[in-house]
Amino acid sequence: MINNSAIHSYLRFGARIALTLFAWILAIAIMHQLLHDHSEFMAQIFSHLAIKAFAAAIGLSLIIYFIILSLPNTKTPRWKGVLTIFIWSVLVVIGHGVTHLGESNAKEVLSQLQEMMGLGGFILLAFSYSIFLAMPFIAGVEIGLLIMAIFGVPGVIVAYAGTLIGLNLAFGIGRLLPTMWVHKALTKIGLPIGHEDFDTLLERLVKGSGWMSKFGKLMLHNRYVTLAVSLNFPGNALIGGGGGLSLLSGMSQRLVSWPFFVLVTIIATLPVPVLVLLGLLNIDRVVEHSGWFHDFLDIFYRWAF
């Protein structure tokens, strides 16, 4: 039984985290609005694409670093941790840029190819899309939505097939990665795991009695449900996207079974294609409003001010 003192401690701890995250969301919303208000000035300063991407990665790294510092019971990241945060930020920025580049240009390109594509063209399109989706930190789902919007029913089939191929391709790569490579990569970013395999590492990370450990155990125990939710969660590119999540799943030799992974991907990615085929989802509106995080920040800023 948990006594009242422990309950109050958990509540205070949770309230502190909630208030900290609320304060950071408010700060990010204000910065987001200021960037929009001075977009022309910022465009003059960061006129080159590489400079703009580097500045965005630095800014995101600083935000993440200070968020970590402001959270209770967290250690200050050392230089390897800071480097990991920066590399992760670079991947997120590149993935975001590639995705939006695809959104702006894919419709025009795909529209030009629409009349030229036969069965072979559709197979090639599905394969290309699956390769793109298998890349970690790339929000390839937006390209899939564009394919559905432009090609209709054939596009739904191409996007669904490409999604299954891409996610399972990433899973297969994760399954084939030599364990020694994984050990070296984790050691370089400051997570030495000795001779443990990936599954043992996951199980060790959720050991303990704190609420985070209990939450981790719950997710690990219901890992296939967690995976299905994560694959459909908006903005999952921040945690690796469908490709990154599938790659990590493939690195698990014991906890995640490939047949069950295939079943999860078949079911988890099915609702949108079915809704589109039944005419219950207007895919054009979904594509127009794919910038959900920007919309959220705008709504939050208007609500706060």
N, C-alpha and C positions, 0 to 999 in steps of 0.2 A: 504494500500500500504506500502511496505517495502522501506524505504529510502536507499540512497547509503551508508550512514554511517553504518546502520545495516547490509547491505550486506557485506561490507568490514570487519565488526566485525566477522560475521559468517565465512567468508573465512579465516581470520587470525586464528580463533579458530580451524577450520577444518584443516588448514595447520599445525598448532602446534601439533594436535593430530596425523596427518599422519606422521609427522617427528618423533614424539616420538615413535610411533609403529614401524616405519621403523628402528629406532636405536635399539629397543629391538629385533626385528627379526634378525638384523645383529648380535647382541650380542649372541642371542640364537644359531644362525648358527655357530658362531665361537666356542662356548662352545661344541656344538654337534660334530664339527669336531675334537676338542681336545680330547673329550671322545673316539671317534673312533680311533684316532691316538695312544692313550694310553689305549686301551681296556684291554690288558693283565694285565697291572699294576692295573687298577681299579678293575678287576676281583679278583686279589689277596687281595686287601683291603676289598672289599665287597663280600667276598666269600659266606657268608650265605644269603639265600634268604630273610629272615626277615630284616637283616641289609640293604640289597640292596633296598628293598621296602621302608624302613624308610628313608634312605638317599634320595631316589628319591622324596618322599613326602615332605621332608624338602626343597630340592632344588626347587621343583615346587612352594611351598608356598612362598619362598623367592622371586622368580621371579615375582609371581603375586603381592606380597606385594609392591615391588619396582616399578612395572609397575603402580599400583594404585597411589603411591606417586608421580610419574613423570607426571601423567596426570593433565591437568589444571582443576581447579574448583572441585577438589576432596578432601574429608576430610581424615585425617589419620585414618585408622581403629583402633578401640580400641581392648581390649583384646578379647572380644567376637567375633569381626569381624575377628581377627587373628586366633582364634580357628576355626571359620567357614571356613576360607580359608584352614587351615590345614586339617580339616575333609574332605572337598571337594577334596583336593589334594590326600588324602589317598584313597578315593573312586575311583578317576580317575586312580591312580597307580594300585590299585587292579584290576579294570576293564580292564586296558591295559594288565596287566600280565595274567589274566585269558583268555583273548581273544587270546593272542599270545601263551599261553599254549595250547589252543584249536587248533590253526592253526598248531602247530608243531606235535601234537599227534592225532588230530581228523582224519586226512586222513588215518593213519595206522589202527586205531581202526575201522573206518567205512568201510574200505576196507576189513578187516577180517570178518565183519558182513554182507557184501553185499550178499553173497550167502545164508546166513542163514535166512535172513529176508523175511518173507511173509507179508501178508496184516496187520496182527496184529503187526508185528515188525515195519512196516512203521507208523502205528498209534501211537505206543509208541515213535518212533523217533520224530514225529511231536509234540507230547505232551511235550517231554523232551526239544526240541528246543524252544517251546513256553514259557516254564518256564524260560529258560535261557535268552530269549530275553526280558521277562517282567521285568528283574532286572535292576534297574537304573544304569547308568554309565558302562554298559557292552555292548561292540560293537558286539552284537551277529550276525550281518549281515555277518561277515566273516565266521562263522560256517554255515550259510545258503548257502553261495556261495560254500563252500566245499561240502555240501550235494548235491547241483545241479551238481557240477563237477564230483562227484563220481557216483551218481545214475542216471544221465541223466534225462529223462522225468519224471519218478516217483519221483526223487529227487526235481525237480522243483515244482511239486504238493505238496510234503511234506513241502518244505521250504516256499512256499506261504501260505499254510494253517496254518503252525506253526507261521508265522509272524502275520497273522490276529488274531489268537487265543491269542498270546502273548501280542500284543499291546492292545487288548480289555480286556484281563485279568488285565493288569496294570491299564487301565482306570477304570475298575470295582472296583478295590481295592481303587483307589483314590476317587471314588464316595461314597464308603462305609465308608471311614475314618471319625470318629466323628469330628465335627467342633472343639470341645474343645481340642482334641489332636493336631490339626493343630495350634490353638492359642498358646498352651503351647510350641510346638516345635519352632515356630517363635519367641516367647518371649525369649526363652533360647538363641537364636543366635543373640539377640539384635534387633529384629524387632517386638516390641509390637504393636498389631493391635486392642487391645480392643475387642469389640464384633463384629467387622466387619467380614463378610464372605470373602472367597477368591476372589470372583468376585469384591466386593467393594474395596478390597485392590488393585487389578490390575487397576481398574478405577482411584483410587486415585493416584497411582504411575505415571500415564501418564498425570496427570493434570499439567498445566503450559503452558508457552509460548516459552520455549527454544526449540532448534532443537531436542534434545533428547526426549522431551515430545511429540513433533509433530511426530517424528519417531515411538515412542511407540504407539501413538494413531492410526497411520496408520497401524501398525502391528495388533493392537487389533481390529480395524475395519475390517481388512481382515484376521481374525484369522484363518480361515480354510485354506486359501492359505498359510499363515505363517506356519501353522502346517505341511502341505504337503511338503513345501520346507525344513523345519527343519528335517523332518523324512528322507529325501533323501540327506541332506547336509553332505559331507565328514567330518569325525571327530566330529559328533554330540554327541559322547560319552562324550565330554568335558562339554556339557550342560545337561547331564543326559541320552543321548542315547534315543532310541525309547521307552524303558521302563520308563525312567524318564519323558520324554515329555508327554507320555500317562497318567502317574500317575498325573501330574499337570493338564492335561486336565480333568481328572476325578474329581479332587478336585473342579472344577468349576461347580456349580449347575445351573447357569443361562446363562453363555456366551457360553459354549460348550455343544451342544446337543448330546446325545449318538447316535441317528440314523445318524446324520450328521458326527459324528466321525467315525462310521462304514463305511460310504460312502467314506470319505476322505482316510481311510486306504486301502480300496479296490482299489481305483484309484491310490493313491500315491505309493503303493508297487507293482503295476502291470507291469510297463514298463520292468524291468529286466527279470522277468519270461517269458514275451511275447517275448522279443528279443532273449532269450536263446532258447525257443521253435521253433522260426522261423529260428534259425541258424544264426542270425545276430550279436550275441555277443559270443565271445570265452571266456567262463567262466574260463578256465584254466589260461589265461593271466591276467584276472582280479584278480584271487586269488594270482598269483605270485607277482602282483604289488599292493597289498592291503596296503603296508606301504607308503601311499601317502605323509604323513607329513615328513617322513624321506627323501623321494625323493625330496620334495620341499626344505628342508634345504640344501641338497647336491647341488641342482641346484643353489639355491640362493648364497651359499658360492662360488661356481665356478664362478658365474657371478660377484660377488663383488671382488673377488681376482684373 
